[in-house]
């Protein structure tokens, strides 16, 4: 998944062009991408998720998963 795919996914969720998505949308996107499980605890700070934060988090998770997979 490259940056343009991440931006496109965010823009689909931000249909009102507010510049943020809800925490629920964020968690569901990570779940859909297979980057977290439905029961994984993620901290909701009460603020909307911006595109920058979304890109940062989506890019962090694959590296973590790849590091985990290398152990096995």
Backbone as ProteinMPNN parsed JSONL, in Angstrom:
{"seq_chain_A": "XXXXXXXXXXXXXXXXXXXXXXXXXXXXXXXXXXXXXXXXXXXXXXXXXXXXXXXXXXXXXXXXXXXXXXXX", "coords_chain_A": {"N_chain_A": [[0.846, -1.164, 0.0], [0.671, 2.104, -0.967], [1.381, 5.656, -0.472], [-0.599, 7.104, -1.919], [-2.763, 5.358, -1.925], [-3.358, 5.239, 0.792], [-4.103, 7.893, 1.285], [-6.349, 8.044, -0.406], [-8.06, 6.195, 0.854], [-8.461, 7.471, 3.318], [-9.74, 9.823, 2.437], [-12.129, 8.774, 1.433], [-13.357, 7.991, 3.796], [-13.584, 10.439, 5.051], [-15.911, 11.908, 4.13], [-17.249, 14.329, 4.367], [-15.314, 16.186, 4.161], [-13.97, 17.284, 6.429], [-11.438, 17.059, 7.323], [-10.727, 15.35, 9.231], [-11.227, 12.058, 10.641], [-13.376, 9.858, 12.482], [-12.541, 8.174, 15.577], [-13.613, 5.631, 15.619], [-13.939, 5.082, 12.876], [-11.249, 5.111, 12.147], [-10.194, 2.934, 13.654], [-11.685, 0.858, 12.521], [-10.752, 0.967, 9.889], [-8.044, 0.191, 10.242], [-8.525, -2.389, 11.156], [-9.811, -3.504, 8.914], [-7.706, -3.434, 7.096], [-6.17, -5.356, 8.184], [-4.381, -4.708, 10.142], [-4.799, -4.503, 12.801], [-6.594, -6.172, 15.41], [-10.081, -6.792, 16.084], [-10.494, -6.844, 18.818], [-8.304, -5.585, 19.843], [-6.805, -3.169, 21.899], [-6.927, 0.198, 21.444], [-5.931, 3.512, 22.05], [-8.201, 6.08, 22.499], [-8.031, 9.41, 22.177], [-9.962, 11.299, 22.156], [-9.915, 13.17, 20.17], [-10.316, 13.964, 16.696], [-9.06, 11.946, 13.994], [-6.453, 12.914, 12.035], [-5.331, 13.254, 8.594], [-2.527, 13.149, 8.481], [-1.894, 11.844, 10.909], [-3.221, 9.417, 10.441], [-1.816, 8.425, 8.186], [0.709, 8.132, 9.349], [0.23, 6.19, 11.356], [-0.713, 3.992, 9.84], [1.54, 3.415, 8.378], [3.319, 2.689, 10.39], [2.325, 0.29, 11.52], [2.638, -1.873, 9.522], [5.466, -2.192, 9.547], [5.897, -3.056, 12.147], [4.488, -5.46, 12.087], [5.971, -6.856, 10.17], [8.421, -7.098, 11.471], [7.633, -8.703, 13.587], [6.875, -11.01, 12.194], [9.326, -11.889, 11.227], [10.468, -13.067, 13.4], [9.503, -15.595, 13.517]], "CA_chain_A": [[0.0, 0.0, 0.0], [1.489, 3.313, -1.026], [0.799, 6.879, 0.1], [-1.825, 7.504, -2.624], [-3.833, 4.478, -1.447], [-3.691, 5.654, 2.156], [-4.83, 9.156, 1.152], [-7.657, 7.74, -0.992], [-8.871, 5.557, 1.886], [-8.831, 8.52, 4.27], [-10.698, 10.726, 1.797], [-13.42, 8.09, 1.372], [-13.952, 8.025, 5.129], [-13.83, 11.85, 5.369], [-16.802, 12.324, 3.051], [-17.669, 15.72, 4.548], [-14.116, 17.021, 4.01], [-13.645, 17.989, 7.671], [-10.005, 16.95, 7.585], [-10.544, 14.33, 10.269], [-12.165, 10.948, 10.708], [-13.614, 9.476, 13.876], [-11.732, 7.084, 16.1], [-14.265, 4.387, 15.192], [-13.557, 4.888, 11.476], [-9.823, 4.809, 12.166], [-9.996, 1.562, 14.126], [-12.265, -0.041, 11.522], [-9.828, 0.94, 8.75], [-6.913, -0.658, 10.622], [-9.04, -3.749, 11.213], [-10.036, -3.916, 7.526], [-6.396, -3.636, 6.48], [-5.496, -6.453, 8.875], [-3.3, -4.136, 10.934], [-5.136, -4.701, 14.206], [-7.742, -7.047, 15.583], [-11.255, -6.106, 16.617], [-10.411, -6.747, 20.275], [-7.087, -4.871, 20.236], [-7.106, -1.908, 22.588], [-6.271, 1.396, 20.941], [-6.314, 4.64, 22.893], [-8.953, 7.173, 21.892], [-7.761, 10.626, 22.943], [-11.104, 12.19, 22.036], [-9.742, 14.061, 19.032], [-10.429, 13.32, 15.4], [-7.82, 11.447, 13.401], [-6.097, 13.673, 10.833], [-4.666, 12.49, 7.538], [-1.131, 12.925, 8.874], [-1.855, 10.795, 11.925], [-3.64, 8.182, 9.795], [-0.679, 7.944, 7.385], [1.767, 7.728, 10.274], [-0.147, 4.945, 12.013], [-0.778, 2.912, 8.855], [2.918, 3.077, 8.009], [3.978, 2.061, 11.542], [1.855, -1.069, 11.729], [3.289, -2.904, 8.7], [6.831, -2.435, 10.002], [5.785, -3.866, 13.353], [4.08, -6.808, 11.699], [7.08, -7.493, 9.484], [9.404, -7.445, 12.501], [7.075, -9.83, 14.326], [6.906, -12.198, 11.324], [10.706, -12.347, 11.084], [10.831, -13.855, 14.572], [8.989, -16.959, 13.384]], "C_chain_A": [[0.898, 1.236, 0.0], [0.712, 4.52, -0.491], [-0.514, 7.272, -0.578], [-3.006, 6.632, -2.204], [-4.299, 4.881, -0.057], [-4.513, 6.94, 2.118], [-6.232, 8.891, 0.605], [-8.587, 7.101, 0.042], [-9.356, 6.6, 2.894], [-9.909, 9.416, 3.678], [-12.076, 10.086, 1.662], [-14.127, 8.136, 2.727], [-14.309, 9.448, 5.551], [-14.717, 12.454, 4.283], [-17.276, 13.768, 3.176], [-16.499, 16.697, 4.46], [-13.802, 17.87, 5.245], [-12.143, 17.985, 7.948], [-9.686, 15.958, 8.687], [-11.557, 13.206, 10.066], [-12.325, 10.583, 12.182], [-12.677, 8.347, 14.286], [-12.297, 5.738, 15.659], [-13.901, 4.077, 13.74], [-12.087, 4.466, 11.37], [-9.574, 3.354, 12.558], [-10.544, 0.56, 13.116], [-11.364, -0.146, 10.29], [-8.623, 0.051, 9.057], [-7.33, -2.126, 10.658], [-9.232, -4.302, 9.803], [-8.725, -4.223, 6.806], [-5.626, -4.793, 7.116], [-4.354, -5.98, 9.757], [-3.585, -4.153, 12.429], [-6.337, -5.632, 14.265], [-8.885, -6.266, 16.217], [-11.17, -5.922, 18.129], [-9.144, -6.043, 20.763], [-7.453, -3.515, 20.831], [-6.254, -0.795, 21.995], [-6.79, 2.57, 21.748], [-6.999, 5.732, 22.077], [-8.733, 8.417, 22.733], [-8.881, 11.66, 22.826], [-11.018, 13.172, 20.881], [-9.932, 13.274, 17.741], [-9.059, 12.898, 14.887], [-7.569, 12.219, 12.103], [-5.44, 12.759, 9.809], [-3.227, 12.179, 7.925], [-1.015, 11.809, 9.912], [-2.219, 9.443, 11.314], [-2.485, 7.591, 8.987], [0.425, 7.415, 8.283], [1.446, 6.366, 10.887], [-0.189, 3.777, 11.036], [0.625, 2.48, 8.446], [3.669, 2.393, 9.15], [3.599, 0.6, 11.667], [2.521, -2.108, 10.828], [4.712, -3.204, 9.139], [6.813, -3.312, 11.24], [5.416, -5.29, 13.021], [5.211, -7.556, 11.006], [8.146, -7.925, 10.494], [8.929, -8.663, 13.29], [7.19, -11.111, 13.496], [8.309, -12.751, 11.182], [11.151, -13.208, 12.264], [10.425, -15.313, 14.414], [9.396, -17.603, 12.111]], "O_chain_A": [[1.769, 1.389, 0.857], [-0.454, 4.412, -0.111], [-1.444, 7.722, 0.092], [-4.135, 7.118, -2.135], [-5.495, 4.864, 0.235], [-5.505, 7.065, 2.835], [-7.203, 9.458, 1.105], [-9.771, 7.431, 0.097], [-10.527, 6.605, 3.273], [-10.889, 9.733, 4.352], [-13.088, 10.778, 1.765], [-15.345, 8.298, 2.794], [-15.242, 9.643, 6.33], [-14.32, 13.398, 3.601], [-17.667, 14.371, 2.176], [-16.674, 17.899, 4.662], [-13.417, 19.033, 5.122], [-11.642, 18.808, 8.713], [-8.523, 15.75, 9.035], [-12.588, 13.376, 9.417], [-11.504, 10.958, 13.019], [-12.1, 7.659, 13.444], [-11.543, 4.812, 15.36], [-13.589, 2.932, 13.411], [-11.739, 3.574, 10.596], [-8.838, 2.634, 11.883], [-9.928, -0.479, 12.882], [-11.226, -1.224, 9.712], [-8.223, -0.757, 8.218], [-6.574, -3.001, 10.238], [-8.858, -5.442, 9.527], [-8.647, -5.157, 6.008], [-4.554, -5.166, 6.639], [-3.458, -6.757, 10.086], [-2.705, -3.85, 13.234], [-7.013, -5.844, 13.258], [-8.676, -5.209, 16.812], [-11.71, -4.955, 18.667], [-8.933, -5.92, 21.969], [-8.317, -2.81, 20.309], [-5.025, -0.84, 22.04], [-7.971, 2.613, 22.092], [-6.449, 6.238, 21.098], [-9.191, 8.483, 23.874], [-8.758, 12.771, 23.34], [-11.959, 13.928, 20.641], [-9.73, 12.06, 17.708], [-8.033, 13.435, 15.302], [-8.386, 12.175, 11.183], [-5.045, 11.636, 10.121], [-2.758, 11.059, 7.717], [-0.149, 10.94, 9.808], [-1.593, 8.432, 11.633], [-2.203, 6.396, 9.086], [1.009, 6.367, 8.007], [2.306, 5.487, 10.928], [0.256, 2.679, 11.372], [0.862, 1.298, 8.196], [4.57, 1.593, 8.896], [4.464, -0.246, 11.896], [2.939, -3.151, 11.332], [5.131, -4.362, 9.106], [7.634, -4.221, 11.366], [5.962, -6.23, 13.6], [5.392, -8.753, 11.228], [8.708, -9.012, 10.371], [9.721, -9.545, 13.62], [7.554, -12.165, 14.017], [8.479, -13.961, 11.032], [12.098, -13.986, 12.148], [10.954, -16.179, 15.112], [9.038, -18.754, 11.86]]}, "name": "protein", "num_of_chains": 1, "seq": "XXXXXXXXXXXXXXXXXXXXXXXXXXXXXXXXXXXXXXXXXXXXXXXXXXXXXXXXXXXXXXXXXXXXXXXX"}
